[in-house]
Amino acid sequence: MKKCVIFYNSNNNKNIEILKKITRVLKSKKISIETVCVIDKCPFEIKADFAVSVGGDGTVLYASHYLVEKEIPLISVKAGGLGFLSSIEVSEAEDFIRAYLKEEYKTINRSLLKINYKEKSFIALNDLVIKSKELRTFYTDIYYLNDYVSTYFSDGIIVSTPTGSTAYNLSSGGPIIHPHSKVMAVTPISPHTLTHRPVVLPDTSLIKIYAREKYENHGGIVLSIDGQENMEYDMSAVEISVYEKFLKTIVPKKYSYFEVLRKKLSWGERDD
């Protein structure tokens, strides 16, 4: 018997209704189901043939941290806001799950960042953000392949995957990057030097970052991983590379990344 794990937010009534519909479809196909509420840490070890997320991009980010290591494919149903990661509309959810079970779909392999900090490792589907607790500018020294890139004086630094390029990276003036691209983007947040601009680097090597405050006792710097995990920074090196495994996301056969961009960002729309 196949097994599915469903990630959802219990605080959202819309999510609960969608969860019930999806559960009915899966049960009619004799598929075993487990559910995980994203408000808390997952209370059990996940073992499943595939997964479904019901919610916005935050739900996908939460699920990705549990699924990628075991290479469990994910169907993401949009029940949140803008939803770049949630590829299935609510109205399509039941029909698409039936199509998936008949193997009528395609897969997008999304790369993740591997972040090493103080002998601990983390993964990020979207980005690593280095920022001040009190919104003060600070310095970040950036190296690539042990080659010094530059020192940024800014409100923070974003290192994003292609998937994360349409998240915080985009709102900070960074480039939109196709999810199949093998690169990482380094984007300063409100840099205080006009010549500092985002840099796109090959994902075949290591980015190393050291951050430091302009003055002592400014309140501290934090690392934020996918907006899901936050920790205090103590001037140790942060090493970023590409994780060895992908998140397998399941999308319709007719899925088009550029159609998503046109729809979400209103590309090409004019009043005339």
PyRosetta script that sets phi, psi and omega in degrees:
from pyrosetta import init, pose_from_sequence

init()
pose = pose_from_sequence("MKKCVIFYNSNNNKNIEILKKITRVLKSKKISIETVCVIDKCPFEIKADFAVSVGGDGTVLYASHYLVEKEIPLISVKAGGLGFLSSIEVSEAEDFIRAYLKEEYKTINRSLLKINYKEKSFIALNDLVIKSKELRTFYTDIYYLNDYVSTYFSDGIIVSTPTGSTAYNLSSGGPIIHPHSKVMAVTPISPHTLTHRPVVLPDTSLIKIYAREKYENHGGIVLSIDGQENMEYDMSAVEISVYEKFLKTIVPKKYSYFEVLRKKLSWGERDD")
pose.set_psi(1, 132.3)
pose.set_omega(1, 177.5)
pose.set_phi(2, -72.7)
pose.set_psi(2, 155.4)
pose.set_omega(2, -178.6)
pose.set_phi(3, -130.9)
pose.set_psi(3, 140.5)
pose.set_omega(3, 179.3)
pose.set_phi(4, -127.0)
pose.set_psi(4, 140.7)
pose.set_omega(4, 171.6)
pose.set_phi(5, -112.1)
pose.set_psi(5, 133.1)
pose.set_omega(5, -177.4)
pose.set_phi(6, -114.5)
pose.set_psi(6, 125.9)
pose.set_omega(6, 176.8)
pose.set_phi(7, -99.4)
pose.set_psi(7, 133.9)
pose.set_omega(7, -177.4)
pose.set_phi(8, -154.8)
pose.set_psi(8, 168.9)
pose.set_omega(8, 177.8)
pose.set_phi(9, -111.8)
pose.set_psi(9, 115.7)
pose.set_omega(9, -174.7)
pose.set_phi(10, -72.6)
pose.set_psi(10, -12.7)
pose.set_omega(10, 179.6)
pose.set_phi(11, -82.1)
pose.set_psi(11, -6.1)
pose.set_omega(11, -176.4)
pose.set_phi(12, -110.9)
pose.set_psi(12, 112.9)
pose.set_omega(12, -177.3)
pose.set_phi(13, -62.3)
pose.set_psi(13, -34.9)
pose.set_omega(13, 178.0)
pose.set_phi(14, -62.2)
pose.set_psi(14, -41.7)
pose.set_omega(14, 178.6)
pose.set_phi(15, -60.9)
pose.set_psi(15, -39.7)
pose.set_omega(15, -179.4)
pose.set_phi(16, -63.1)
pose.set_psi(16, -41.5)
pose.set_omega(16, 179.3)
pose.set_phi(17, -64.7)
pose.set_psi(17, -42.7)
pose.set_omega(17, 178.5)
pose.set_phi(18, -65.1)
pose.set_psi(18, -41.2)
pose.set_omega(18, 178.1)
pose.set_phi(19, -56.0)
pose.set_psi(19, -43.3)
pose.set_omega(19, -179.8)
pose.set_phi(20, -62.9)
pose.set_psi(20, -41.9)
pose.set_omega(20, -179.9)
pose.set_phi(21, -64.5)
pose.set_psi(21, -45.0)
pose.set_omega(21, -179.3)
pose.set_phi(22, -65.4)
pose.set_psi(22, -39.7)
pose.set_omega(22, 178.8)
pose.set_phi(23, -60.4)
pose.set_psi(23, -41.4)
pose.set_omega(23, 179.1)
pose.set_phi(24, -61.6)
pose.set_psi(24, -43.7)
pose.set_omega(24, 179.6)
pose.set_phi(25, -61.1)
pose.set_psi(25, -47.5)
pose.set_omega(25, -177.5)
pose.set_phi(26, -65.4)
pose.set_psi(26, -40.6)
pose.set_omega(26, 179.3)
pose.set_phi(27, -65.6)
pose.set_psi(27, -34.0)
pose.set_omega(27, 178.4)
pose.set_phi(28, -66.7)
pose.set_psi(28, -21.1)
pose.set_omega(28, 178.0)
pose.set_phi(29, -99.0)
pose.set_psi(29, 12.2)
pose.set_omega(29, 177.4)
pose.set_phi(30, 61.6)
pose.set_psi(30, 39.0)
pose.set_omega(30, 179.4)
pose.set_phi(31, -103.3)
pose.set_psi(31, 131.1)
pose.set_omega(31, 178.5)
pose.set_phi(32, -72.0)
pose.set_psi(32, 144.5)
pose.set_omega(32, -173.3)
pose.set_phi(33, -130.8)
pose.set_psi(33, 137.6)
pose.set_omega(33, 166.3)
pose.set_phi(34, -126.9)
pose.set_psi(34, 147.5)
pose.set_omega(34, -179.9)
pose.set_phi(35, -119.7)
pose.set_psi(35, 146.8)
pose.set_omega(35, 178.1)
pose.set_phi(36, -130.3)
pose.set_psi(36, 122.9)
pose.set_omega(36, 175.4)
pose.set_phi(37, -86.2)
pose.set_psi(37, 129.1)
pose.set_omega(37, -173.1)
pose.set_phi(38, -78.4)
pose.set_psi(38, -1.7)
pose.set_omega(38, 178.7)
pose.set_phi(39, -70.5)
pose.set_psi(39, -30.9)
pose.set_omega(39, -177.9)
pose.set_phi(40, -120.8)
pose.set_psi(40, 170.4)
pose.set_omega(40, 174.0)
pose.set_phi(41, -68.7)
pose.set_psi(41, 147.9)
pose.set_omega(41, -179.4)
pose.set_phi(42, -62.5)
pose.set_psi(42, 127.0)
pose.set_omega(42, -174.3)
pose.set_phi(43, -84.6)
pose.set_psi(43, -1.1)
pose.set_omega(43, -177.4)
pose.set_phi(44, -144.4)
pose.set_psi(44, 163.6)
pose.set_omega(44, 176.6)
pose.set_phi(45, -75.8)
pose.set_psi(45, 127.8)
pose.set_omega(45, -175.6)
pose.set_phi(46, -82.2)
pose.set_psi(46, 125.8)
pose.set_omega(46, 173.6)
pose.set_phi(47, -135.2)
pose.set_psi(47, 114.7)
pose.set_omega(47, -176.3)
pose.set_phi(48, -158.1)
pose.set_psi(48, 161.3)
pose.set_omega(48, 175.2)
pose.set_phi(49, -83.0)
pose.set_psi(49, -30.9)
pose.set_omega(49, 175.9)
pose.set_phi(50, -158.7)
pose.set_psi(50, 169.1)
pose.set_omega(50, -177.3)
pose.set_phi(51, -133.5)
pose.set_psi(51, 157.0)
pose.set_omega(51, 175.3)
pose.set_phi(52, -130.1)
pose.set_psi(52, 133.5)
pose.set_omega(52, 171.7)
pose.set_phi(53, -109.5)
pose.set_psi(53, 135.9)
pose.set_omega(53, 179.1)
pose.set_phi(54, -118.9)
pose.set_psi(54, 109.2)
pose.set_omega(54, -177.6)
pose.set_phi(55, 152.6)
pose.set_psi(55, -152.3)
pose.set_omega(55, 178.5)
pose.set_phi(56, -98.6)
pose.set_psi(56, -163.4)
pose.set_omega(56, -177.8)
pose.set_phi(57, -64.7)
pose.set_psi(57, -29.5)
pose.set_omega(57, 178.0)
pose.set_phi(58, -61.3)
pose.set_psi(58, -35.8)
pose.set_omega(58, 177.9)
pose.set_phi(59, -67.6)
pose.set_psi(59, -38.9)
pose.set_omega(59, 177.6)
pose.set_phi(60, -64.2)
pose.set_psi(60, -43.4)
pose.set_omega(60, 179.6)
pose.set_phi(61, -61.1)
pose.set_psi(61, -44.7)
pose.set_omega(61, 177.6)
pose.set_phi(62, -58.5)
pose.set_psi(62, -49.5)
pose.set_omega(62, -177.2)
pose.set_phi(63, -63.1)
pose.set_psi(63, -38.3)
pose.set_omega(63, -175.3)
pose.set_phi(64, -58.6)
pose.set_psi(64, -35.6)
pose.set_omega(64, -177.2)
pose.set_phi(65, -67.9)
pose.set_psi(65, -22.2)
pose.set_omega(65, 178.5)
pose.set_phi(66, -95.6)
pose.set_psi(66, -23.6)
pose.set_omega(66, -170.8)
pose.set_phi(67, -95.7)
pose.set_psi(67, -32.9)
pose.set_omega(67, -167.9)
pose.set_phi(68, -62.9)
pose.set_psi(68, -40.3)
pose.set_omega(68, -176.5)
pose.set_phi(69, -62.3)
pose.set_psi(69, -34.7)
pose.set_omega(69, -178.1)
pose.set_phi(70, -96.3)
pose.set_psi(70, 3.9)
pose.set_omega(70, 176.0)
pose.set_phi(71, 56.3)
pose.set_psi(71, 40.4)
pose.set_omega(71, 177.5)
pose.set_phi(72, -87.1)
pose.set_psi(72, 122.8)
pose.set_omega(72, -178.1)
pose.set_phi(73, -70.5)
pose.set_psi(73, 150.6)
pose.set_omega(73, -174.0)
pose.set_phi(74, -124.0)
pose.set_psi(74, 130.9)
pose.set_omega(74, 168.6)
pose.set_phi(75, -102.6)
pose.set_psi(75, 124.5)
pose.set_omega(75, -176.7)
pose.set_phi(76, -112.0)
pose.set_psi(76, 119.2)
pose.set_omega(76, -179.3)
pose.set_phi(77, -101.1)
pose.set_psi(77, 124.1)
pose.set_omega(77, -175.1)
pose.set_phi(78, -78.2)
pose.set_psi(78, 117.5)
pose.set_omega(78, 175.1)
pose.set_phi(79, -139.2)
pose.set_psi(79, 28.2)
pose.set_omega(79, -178.2)
pose.set_phi(80, -127.4)
pose.set_psi(80, -137.2)
pose.set_omega(80, -176.1)
pose.set_phi(81, -86.7)
pose.set_psi(81, -120.0)
pose.set_omega(81, -173.6)
pose.set_phi(82, -61.7)
pose.set_psi(82, -47.8)
pose.set_omega(82, 169.5)
pose.set_phi(83, 68.8)
pose.set_psi(83, 60.8)
pose.set_omega(83, 174.0)
pose.set_phi(84, -70.1)
pose.set_psi(84, -32.6)
pose.set_omega(84, -177.1)
pose.set_phi(85, -87.6)
pose.set_psi(85, -24.9)
pose.set_omega(85, -177.9)
pose.set_phi(86, -87.4)
pose.set_psi(86, 100.9)
pose.set_omega(86, -166.7)
pose.set_phi(87, -88.7)
pose.set_psi(87, -14.7)
pose.set_omega(87, -175.7)
pose.set_phi(88, -107.7)
pose.set_psi(88, 123.0)
pose.set_omega(88, 176.2)
pose.set_phi(89, -72.1)
pose.set_psi(89, 154.6)
pose.set_omega(89, -178.5)
pose.set_phi(90, -55.5)
pose.set_psi(90, -42.5)
pose.set_omega(90, -178.0)
pose.set_phi(91, -64.6)
pose.set_psi(91, -19.9)
pose.set_omega(91, -177.3)
pose.set_phi(92, -99.7)
pose.set_psi(92, -9.6)
pose.set_omega(92, -166.5)
pose.set_phi(93, -58.9)
pose.set_psi(93, -51.1)
pose.set_omega(93, -175.8)
pose.set_phi(94, -64.0)
pose.set_psi(94, -44.2)
pose.set_omega(94, -179.7)
pose.set_phi(95, -65.6)
pose.set_psi(95, -38.4)
pose.set_omega(95, -178.1)
pose.set_phi(96, -69.7)
pose.set_psi(96, -38.2)
pose.set_omega(96, 177.8)
pose.set_phi(97, -61.7)
pose.set_psi(97, -39.3)
pose.set_omega(97, 175.2)
pose.set_phi(98, -62.3)
pose.set_psi(98, -41.6)
pose.set_omega(98, 178.5)
pose.set_phi(99, -63.6)
pose.set_psi(99, -41.0)
pose.set_omega(99, 178.9)
pose.set_phi(100, -60.8)
pose.set_psi(100, -43.2)
pose.set_omega(100, -178.8)
pose.set_phi(101, -66.3)
pose.set_psi(101, -20.9)
pose.set_omega(101, 175.2)
pose.set_phi(102, -95.5)
pose.set_psi(102, 9.2)
pose.set_omega(102, 178.4)
pose.set_phi(103, 63.8)
pose.set_psi(103, 36.1)
pose.set_omega(103, 176.0)
pose.set_phi(104, -107.1)
pose.set_psi(104, 84.4)
pose.set_omega(104, -176.4)
pose.set_phi(105, -166.6)
pose.set_psi(105, 176.4)
pose.set_omega(105, 169.0)
pose.set_phi(106, -134.9)
pose.set_psi(106, 164.0)
pose.set_omega(106, -174.0)
pose.set_phi(107, -116.0)
pose.set_psi(107, 135.9)
pose.set_omega(107, 170.2)
pose.set_phi(108, -110.7)
pose.set_psi(108, 119.9)
pose.set_omega(108, 176.9)
pose.set_phi(109, -89.3)
pose.set_psi(109, 114.7)
pose.set_omega(109, -176.1)
pose.set_phi(110, -102.5)
pose.set_psi(110, 127.5)
pose.set_omega(110, -179.5)
pose.set_phi(111, -76.4)
pose.set_psi(111, 155.3)
pose.set_omega(111, 178.4)
pose.set_phi(112, -126.5)
pose.set_psi(112, 159.0)
pose.set_omega(112, 173.6)
pose.set_phi(113, -87.6)
pose.set_psi(113, 144.1)
pose.set_omega(113, 168.1)
pose.set_phi(114, -107.9)
pose.set_psi(114, 123.3)
pose.set_omega(114, -174.4)
pose.set_phi(115, -116.9)
pose.set_psi(115, 121.6)
pose.set_omega(115, 176.6)
pose.set_phi(116, -107.9)
pose.set_psi(116, 126.5)
pose.set_omega(116, -179.5)
pose.set_phi(117, -149.2)
pose.set_psi(117, 118.6)
pose.set_omega(117, 177.0)
pose.set_phi(118, 53.1)
pose.set_psi(118, 51.8)
pose.set_omega(118, 175.2)
pose.set_phi(119, 65.4)
pose.set_psi(119, 17.0)
pose.set_omega(119, 174.5)
pose.set_phi(120, -120.7)
pose.set_psi(120, 150.2)
pose.set_omega(120, 179.6)
pose.set_phi(121, -118.5)
pose.set_psi(121, 143.3)
pose.set_omega(121, 178.8)
pose.set_phi(122, -136.7)
pose.set_psi(122, 160.9)
pose.set_omega(122, 174.4)
pose.set_phi(123, -123.8)
pose.set_psi(123, 152.6)
pose.set_omega(123, 179.9)
pose.set_phi(124, -141.8)
pose.set_psi(124, 127.7)
pose.set_omega(124, 176.0)
pose.set_phi(125, -79.7)
pose.set_psi(125, -38.0)
pose.set_omega(125, -179.3)
pose.set_phi(126, -95.6)
pose.set_psi(126, -64.0)
pose.set_omega(126, -169.8)
pose.set_phi(127, -166.3)
pose.set_psi(127, 163.1)
pose.set_omega(127, 164.6)
pose.set_phi(128, -109.9)
pose.set_psi(128, 129.4)
pose.set_omega(128, 177.9)
pose.set_phi(129, -119.2)
pose.set_psi(129, 130.1)
pose.set_omega(129, 174.7)
pose.set_phi(130, -110.1)
pose.set_psi(130, 120.1)
pose.set_omega(130, -174.1)
pose.set_phi(131, -147.2)
pose.set_psi(131, 163.9)
pose.set_omega(131, 178.3)
pose.set_phi(132, -84.3)
pose.set_psi(132, 143.3)
pose.set_omega(132, 175.4)
pose.set_phi(133, -62.3)
pose.set_psi(133, -34.5)
pose.set_omega(133, -172.7)
pose.set_phi(134, -111.0)
pose.set_psi(134, 24.2)
pose.set_omega(134, 176.5)
pose.set_phi(135, 55.8)
pose.set_psi(135, 40.4)
pose.set_omega(135, 175.6)
pose.set_phi(136, -103.5)
pose.set_psi(136, 149.2)
pose.set_omega(136, 176.8)
pose.set_phi(137, -71.1)
pose.set_psi(137, 149.5)
pose.set_omega(137, 178.9)
pose.set_phi(138, -152.5)
pose.set_psi(138, 172.8)
pose.set_omega(138, -177.1)
pose.set_phi(139, -97.2)
pose.set_psi(139, 142.4)
pose.set_omega(139, 169.3)
pose.set_phi(140, -132.1)
pose.set_psi(140, 124.1)
pose.set_omega(140, 175.6)
pose.set_phi(141, -94.8)
pose.set_psi(141, 125.2)
pose.set_omega(141, -174.2)
pose.set_phi(142, -118.4)
pose.set_psi(142, 134.3)
pose.set_omega(142, 179.4)
pose.set_phi(143, -126.6)
pose.set_psi(143, 145.7)
pose.set_omega(143, 174.3)
pose.set_phi(144, -133.2)
pose.set_psi(144, 126.5)
pose.set_omega(144, -174.3)
pose.set_phi(145, 55.5)
pose.set_psi(145, 36.4)
pose.set_omega(145, -175.3)
pose.set_phi(146, 61.8)
pose.set_psi(146, 13.4)
pose.set_omega(146, 177.7)
pose.set_phi(147, -99.4)
pose.set_psi(147, 124.9)
pose.set_omega(147, -177.6)
pose.set_phi(148, -65.0)
pose.set_psi(148, 124.1)
pose.set_omega(148, 179.2)
pose.set_phi(149, -89.2)
pose.set_psi(149, -62.4)
pose.set_omega(149, 179.9)
pose.set_phi(150, -176.1)
pose.set_psi(150, 170.3)
pose.set_omega(150, 170.9)
pose.set_phi(151, -111.0)
pose.set_psi(151, 120.6)
pose.set_omega(151, -179.8)
pose.set_phi(152, -96.5)
pose.set_psi(152, 137.9)
pose.set_omega(152, 170.8)
pose.set_phi(153, -114.7)
pose.set_psi(153, 106.2)
pose.set_omega(153, -168.3)
pose.set_phi(154, -155.9)
pose.set_psi(154, -178.7)
pose.set_omega(154, 175.7)
pose.set_phi(155, -81.2)
pose.set_psi(155, -5.5)
pose.set_omega(155, 179.2)
pose.set_phi(156, 159.0)
pose.set_psi(156, 177.9)
pose.set_omega(156, 179.8)
pose.set_phi(157, -133.2)
pose.set_psi(157, 138.3)
pose.set_omega(157, 174.7)
pose.set_phi(158, -115.1)
pose.set_psi(158, 128.4)
pose.set_omega(158, 168.8)
pose.set_phi(159, -112.3)
pose.set_psi(159, 116.5)
pose.set_omega(159, -172.9)
pose.set_phi(160, -123.0)
pose.set_psi(160, 155.1)
pose.set_omega(160, 170.1)
pose.set_phi(161, -81.3)
pose.set_psi(161, 169.9)
pose.set_omega(161, 170.8)
pose.set_phi(162, -57.0)
pose.set_psi(162, -39.7)
pose.set_omega(162, 176.8)
pose.set_phi(163, -60.5)
pose.set_psi(163, -42.6)
pose.set_omega(163, -178.6)
pose.set_phi(164, -77.0)
pose.set_psi(164, -3.4)
pose.set_omega(164, -177.3)
pose.set_phi(165, -64.8)
pose.set_psi(165, -23.2)
pose.set_omega(165, 179.8)
pose.set_phi(166, -95.8)
pose.set_psi(166, 13.0)
pose.set_omega(166, 178.4)
pose.set_phi(167, -104.3)
pose.set_psi(167, -126.6)
pose.set_omega(167, -178.3)
pose.set_phi(168, -58.0)
pose.set_psi(168, -35.5)
pose.set_omega(168, 178.3)
pose.set_phi(169, -55.4)
pose.set_psi(169, -45.7)
pose.set_omega(169, -178.3)
pose.set_phi(170, -65.9)
pose.set_psi(170, -43.9)
pose.set_omega(170, -178.1)
pose.set_phi(171, -69.2)
pose.set_psi(171, -15.6)
pose.set_omega(171, 178.0)
pose.set_phi(172, -99.6)
pose.set_psi(172, 11.5)
pose.set_omega(172, 176.9)
pose.set_phi(173, 89.9)
pose.set_psi(173, 11.9)
pose.set_omega(173, 179.0)
pose.set_phi(174, -80.0)
pose.set_psi(174, 169.1)
pose.set_omega(174, -176.0)
pose.set_phi(175, -79.7)
pose.set_psi(175, 152.0)
pose.set_omega(175, 169.8)
pose.set_phi(176, -83.7)
pose.set_psi(176, 129.3)
pose.set_omega(176, -174.4)
pose.set_phi(177, -125.3)
pose.set_psi(177, 129.5)
pose.set_omega(177, 178.9)
pose.set_phi(178, -60.4)
pose.set_psi(178, 138.2)
pose.set_omega(178, -175.4)
pose.set_phi(179, -61.7)
pose.set_psi(179, -18.1)
pose.set_omega(179, 178.3)
pose.set_phi(180, -86.0)
pose.set_psi(180, -4.4)
pose.set_omega(180, -178.6)
pose.set_phi(181, -71.7)
pose.set_psi(181, 140.8)
pose.set_omega(181, -178.6)
pose.set_phi(182, -99.2)
pose.set_psi(182, 69.7)
pose.set_omega(182, -176.0)
pose.set_phi(183, -144.2)
pose.set_psi(183, 169.0)
pose.set_omega(183, 169.5)
pose.set_phi(184, -128.4)
pose.set_psi(184, 146.3)
pose.set_omega(184, 178.9)
pose.set_phi(185, -111.3)
pose.set_psi(185, 134.9)
pose.set_omega(185, 175.3)
pose.set_phi(186, -112.3)
pose.set_psi(186, 115.5)
pose.set_omega(186, -173.5)
pose.set_phi(187, -126.5)
pose.set_psi(187, 121.2)
pose.set_omega(187, 176.1)
pose.set_phi(188, -75.7)
pose.set_psi(188, 146.0)
pose.set_omega(188, 176.7)
pose.set_phi(189, -96.5)
pose.set_psi(189, 113.4)
pose.set_omega(189, 179.9)
pose.set_phi(190, 47.9)
pose.set_psi(190, 61.7)
pose.set_omega(190, 179.9)
pose.set_phi(191, -65.1)
pose.set_psi(191, 146.1)
pose.set_omega(191, -178.8)
pose.set_phi(192, -92.8)
pose.set_psi(192, 12.3)
pose.set_omega(192, 172.3)
pose.set_phi(193, -126.9)
pose.set_psi(193, 119.0)
pose.set_omega(193, -172.8)
pose.set_phi(194, -63.3)
pose.set_psi(194, -23.8)
pose.set_omega(194, -178.0)
pose.set_phi(195, -79.2)
pose.set_psi(195, -13.0)
pose.set_omega(195, 178.2)
pose.set_phi(196, -79.2)
pose.set_psi(196, 123.2)
pose.set_omega(196, -177.8)
pose.set_phi(197, -132.4)
pose.set_psi(197, 164.2)
pose.set_omega(197, 177.9)
pose.set_phi(198, -57.9)
pose.set_psi(198, 149.0)
pose.set_omega(198, 179.1)
pose.set_phi(199, -125.7)
pose.set_psi(199, 133.1)
pose.set_omega(199, 176.3)
pose.set_phi(200, -105.3)
pose.set_psi(200, 125.9)
pose.set_omega(200, -173.8)
pose.set_phi(201, -122.8)
pose.set_psi(201, 148.0)
pose.set_omega(201, 175.7)
pose.set_phi(202, -59.6)
pose.set_psi(202, 146.7)
pose.set_omega(202, -177.3)
pose.set_phi(203, -90.6)
pose.set_psi(203, 18.6)
pose.set_omega(203, -176.2)
pose.set_phi(204, -88.8)
pose.set_psi(204, -2.7)
pose.set_omega(204, -178.4)
pose.set_phi(205, -143.5)
pose.set_psi(205, -161.5)
pose.set_omega(205, -167.1)
pose.set_phi(206, -110.0)
pose.set_psi(206, 135.6)
pose.set_omega(206, 168.5)
pose.set_phi(207, -101.8)
pose.set_psi(207, 134.0)
pose.set_omega(207, 178.4)
pose.set_phi(208, -123.6)
pose.set_psi(208, 133.1)
pose.set_omega(208, -176.1)
pose.set_phi(209, -129.6)
pose.set_psi(209, 134.7)
pose.set_omega(209, 169.9)
pose.set_phi(210, -120.1)
pose.set_psi(210, 128.9)
pose.set_omega(210, 178.8)
pose.set_phi(211, -112.4)
pose.set_psi(211, 148.3)
pose.set_omega(211, 178.9)
pose.set_phi(212, -152.7)
pose.set_psi(212, 144.0)
pose.set_omega(212, 180.0)
pose.set_phi(213, -80.8)
pose.set_psi(213, 154.8)
pose.set_omega(213, 179.2)
pose.set_phi(214, -68.5)
pose.set_psi(214, -40.3)
pose.set_omega(214, 178.8)
pose.set_phi(215, -128.4)
pose.set_psi(215, 156.0)
pose.set_omega(215, 177.0)
pose.set_phi(216, -70.9)
pose.set_psi(216, 156.7)
pose.set_omega(216, 175.6)
pose.set_phi(217, 59.0)
pose.set_psi(217, 39.1)
pose.set_omega(217, 178.7)
pose.set_phi(218, -89.7)
pose.set_psi(218, -0.1)
pose.set_omega(218, 176.9)
pose.set_phi(219, 112.5)
pose.set_psi(219, -14.4)
pose.set_omega(219, 173.7)
pose.set_phi(220, 98.7)
pose.set_psi(220, 163.6)
pose.set_omega(220, -179.2)
pose.set_phi(221, -120.2)
pose.set_psi(221, 147.0)
pose.set_omega(221, 179.8)
pose.set_phi(222, -126.4)
pose.set_psi(222, 153.4)
pose.set_omega(222, 171.6)
pose.set_phi(223, -105.2)
pose.set_psi(223, 133.0)
pose.set_omega(223, 178.5)
pose.set_phi(224, -123.6)
pose.set_psi(224, 122.3)
pose.set_omega(224, -176.7)
pose.set_phi(225, -106.7)
pose.set_psi(225, 109.2)
pose.set_omega(225, -178.5)
pose.set_phi(226, 57.9)
pose.set_psi(226, 18.2)
pose.set_omega(226, -176.6)
pose.set_phi(227, 66.7)
pose.set_psi(227, 6.8)
pose.set_omega(227, -176.1)
pose.set_phi(228, -101.9)
pose.set_psi(228, -28.8)
pose.set_omega(228, -174.9)
pose.set_phi(229, -135.8)
pose.set_psi(229, 126.6)
pose.set_omega(229, -177.1)
pose.set_phi(230, -126.5)
pose.set_psi(230, 141.6)
pose.set_omega(230, -179.2)
pose.set_phi(231, -148.7)
pose.set_psi(231, 154.5)
pose.set_omega(231, 179.6)
pose.set_phi(232, -75.2)
pose.set_psi(232, 146.1)
pose.set_omega(232, -178.4)
pose.set_phi(233, -106.6)
pose.set_psi(233, 140.5)
pose.set_omega(233, -175.8)
pose.set_phi(234, -125.0)
pose.set_psi(234, 27.2)
pose.set_omega(234, 177.6)
pose.set_phi(235, 78.8)
pose.set_psi(235, 6.1)
pose.set_omega(235, 173.9)
pose.set_phi(236, -74.2)
pose.set_psi(236, 162.0)
pose.set_omega(236, 179.1)
pose.set_phi(237, -68.0)
pose.set_psi(237, 140.0)
pose.set_omega(237, 171.3)
pose.set_phi(238, -110.4)
pose.set_psi(238, 121.5)
pose.set_omega(238, -178.4)
pose.set_phi(239, -109.5)
pose.set_psi(239, 128.9)
pose.set_omega(239, -176.7)
pose.set_phi(240, -125.0)
pose.set_psi(240, 128.1)
pose.set_omega(240, 174.7)
pose.set_phi(241, -140.4)
pose.set_psi(241, -172.9)
pose.set_omega(241, 178.8)
pose.set_phi(242, -95.9)
pose.set_psi(242, 133.5)
pose.set_omega(242, -179.6)
pose.set_phi(243, -67.3)
pose.set_psi(243, 150.3)
pose.set_omega(243, -173.5)
pose.set_phi(244, -75.0)
pose.set_psi(244, -13.0)
pose.set_omega(244, -180.0)
pose.set_phi(245, -119.1)
pose.set_psi(245, 159.2)
pose.set_omega(245, 179.8)
pose.set_phi(246, -106.3)
pose.set_psi(246, 156.8)
pose.set_omega(246, 164.9)
pose.set_phi(247, -89.3)
pose.set_psi(247, 121.8)
pose.set_omega(247, 179.6)
pose.set_phi(248, -87.5)
pose.set_psi(248, 111.3)
pose.set_omega(248, 178.5)
pose.set_phi(249, -106.7)
pose.set_psi(249, 135.4)
pose.set_omega(249, -175.8)
pose.set_phi(250, -99.2)
pose.set_psi(250, 126.2)
pose.set_omega(250, -177.2)
pose.set_phi(251, -133.4)
pose.set_psi(251, 162.9)
pose.set_omega(251, 177.8)
pose.set_phi(252, -61.6)
pose.set_psi(252, 156.9)
pose.set_omega(252, -179.9)
pose.set_phi(253, -59.2)
pose.set_psi(253, -31.8)
pose.set_omega(253, -177.3)
pose.set_phi(254, -92.3)
pose.set_psi(254, 10.7)
pose.set_omega(254, -178.2)
pose.set_phi(255, -59.1)
pose.set_psi(255, 135.0)
pose.set_omega(255, 176.8)
pose.set_phi(256, -131.5)
pose.set_psi(256, 122.3)
pose.set_omega(256, 178.5)
pose.set_phi(257, -60.3)
pose.set_psi(257, -38.8)
pose.set_omega(257, -177.6)
pose.set_phi(258, -72.9)
pose.set_psi(258, -30.5)
pose.set_omega(258, 173.8)
pose.set_phi(259, -64.3)
pose.set_psi(259, -38.9)
pose.set_omega(259, 176.5)
pose.set_phi(260, -61.0)
pose.set_psi(260, -44.9)
pose.set_omega(260, 179.4)
pose.set_phi(261, -62.9)
pose.set_psi(261, -43.4)
pose.set_omega(261, 179.7)
pose.set_phi(262, -61.6)
pose.set_psi(262, -39.4)
pose.set_omega(262, -177.3)
pose.set_phi(263, -74.0)
pose.set_psi(263, -47.1)
pose.set_omega(263, -174.7)
pose.set_phi(264, -74.7)
pose.set_psi(264, -35.6)
pose.set_omega(264, -174.7)
pose.set_phi(265, -104.6)
pose.set_psi(265, 2.0)
pose.set_omega(265, -178.9)
pose.set_phi(266, 56.3)
pose.set_psi(266, 41.8)
pose.set_omega(266, -179.8)
pose.set_phi(267, -60.9)
pose.set_psi(267, 134.8)
pose.set_omega(267, 171.3)
pose.set_phi(268, 77.7)
pose.set_psi(268, 1.5)
pose.set_omega(268, -179.3)
pose.set_phi(269, -78.3)
pose.set_psi(269, 136.2)
pose.set_omega(269, 180.0)
pose.set_phi(270, -135.2)
pose.set_psi(270, 155.6)
pose.set_omega(270, -179.9)
pose.set_phi(271, -82.6)
pose.set_psi(271, -13.5)
pose.set_omega(271, -176.5)
pose.set_phi(272, -92.0)
pose.dump_pdb("model.pdb")
